[in-house]
Amino acid sequence: MMRLWKIAVYEYRQNVFKKSFIFILLSVPIMIAFGIGLGFFMESLQNNSLPVGVVDLAGILDESLLESGGRSSGIADDKGKVDLITFQTKTDARTALEARQIQVYYLLPPDYLTTRRIEAMSISKPGENAWRQFFGYLQTSLLVDQPEEITVRLVGGSAVIVRSLDGSREVPGGGPTFSLFLPLFITIAFLVMLMMSSGYMMGAVAEEKENRTMEVLVTSVSPIQLIGGKIVGIFGISMTILLSWTIFVVLGIFIAAQMGVTWFGDVSVDWRVVLSSITIALPAYVLAVALMTAIGSMVTSTQEGQSVSAIFYILHMVPFYVSVGYLNDPNGALAVTMSLLPFTALVTVGMRNLFTIVPAWQVMVSIAVQIISALCAIWLASRAFRSGMLRYGQRLYWHRLIRSKP
C-alpha cells in the first residue's frame, strides 16, 4: 500500500507543477469571469444614469413620495435607480431635455384617469430603467390612499410558483434559480474535468510504455500497485481542479449576490441532491479513469489511445441525446434504468433532479453499481498492463485481454 501511495504522489507532483496544469486550472474561472463581466457590461448599456422628467398635468402624482434627492421611494426594485425631476410645464421639460439634463420626460395629460394615456418625449432611446422608475412612482401615487398591506400587495404583483405533480420541485414565477440547476452544473463540471484530464489518463501509461521505463518499474512494484497508484494520482489531480473551480464559483456567486444579481440573490442548496450527484460522480469518474488507463496499456501510442477514448465521451453524452424520452416521465422505467447503468447514471440523475427528487434507493443502487464497475475497471487496467508488457509493441485486443490467463 505504501508503494501505491508513493506512485500516486509522484504522479500528482509530475503534473500539478506544470505550466499546462496552471493554464487548465485558471481557464474555466477566467471564462466565467469574462462571461459575468460581459453580462454586466451589456446590462449597463441598457440603462441610463441621467434623471427622468415628469410633467403632471393630471395632478395625481404625490411629490411627497420623492426623497430629498429626487428619487422615488415607491420602487420595489432598486436596480438602476435614477432621479425623478418634476416640471410644471411641458416647455420646461423640453428645455431640460434639449440641454441633456434629462434623458426623457413623461407627460400625464389632464384626462389621464379617463384615457390612461401617457406621452413620452426623448431625443435618443432612453434607458430601460427610466420607465421602471416612472411607473413605480406613478403606481405608488395612485395607491397612496390605500392601506399599506394593499399597496405592498399590488406593487409586489403576482407571485406564480410552478410545482411538479409530486410536489418535490418548485420553480418561482420569475424563472429557475441557480440552486435548481446546481446538480446539473456538478454533472457538467465532472464531464468537463473528464475531458480536460484525458491527456493525463492516456499519458499515465502510454508514454512510459513507449520509452520502456515500465520495464524498470515492474521490478519493484506489482501491476495493481502501479496502476492503482497512477489512478489515485490522476484522481487527486482532478479533485484539485474541481476544488479550485468550486472556490472560484463560490467567490463569484458571493460577488454577484453583493452586486444585486437576482439569480444569485437567494442561493439555497439542497444538500441531499448535491451529495447524491457527487457520490455518483466520484466512482463514475474513477471508472472512466481506470478504463482510459487500460486503453493506454493496450495501445501502441498515445495518439491512438486518445482516439479510442472518445467512445467514453459519447457514452456519457447519451442521456443528453435521449433526454426527451425519459424527462417526460422522470420516474419511468427508462429514467430509472439509465440512472443505474455505468456511464449514463451521472448525467441522467443530474437531469432528473431538475424535475423531481430521485429516490434514495435508486441513488444507493447507482452508487453501488458505479463502485463495483470502478473496481472491476481498475482490475482490468492492471490486467491490461500485465498483458501489454508481454506483448510490447503489439496492440492488445479486449477479447484476448479478458480470455488471457492472469
Secondary structure as UniProt FT lines:
FT   HELIX           2..16
FT   HELIX           19..46
FT   STRAND          52..56
FT   HELIX           63..65
FT   TURN            68..69
FT   TURN            79..80
FT   STRAND          84..87
FT   HELIX           90..98
FT   TURN            99..100
FT   STRAND          104..108
FT   TURN            110..111
FT   HELIX           112..115
FT   STRAND          119..121
FT   HELIX           128..142
FT   TURN            143..145
FT   HELIX           148..156
FT   STRAND          161..163
FT   TURN            165..166
FT   STRAND          170..172
FT   TURN            173..174
FT   HELIX           178..196
FT   HELIX           198..203
FT   TURN            204..205
FT   HELIX           206..210
FT   TURN            211..213
FT   HELIX           214..217
FT   TURN            218..220
FT   HELIX           223..258
FT   TURN            259..260
FT   HELIX           262..264
FT   HELIX           271..298
FT   HELIX           302..308
FT   HELIX           310..321
FT   HELIX           323..327
FT   TURN            330..331
FT   HELIX           333..340
FT   TURN            342..344
FT   HELIX           345..352
FT   TURN            353..355
FT   HELIX           360..390
FT   TURN            391..393
FT   HELIX           398..403
//
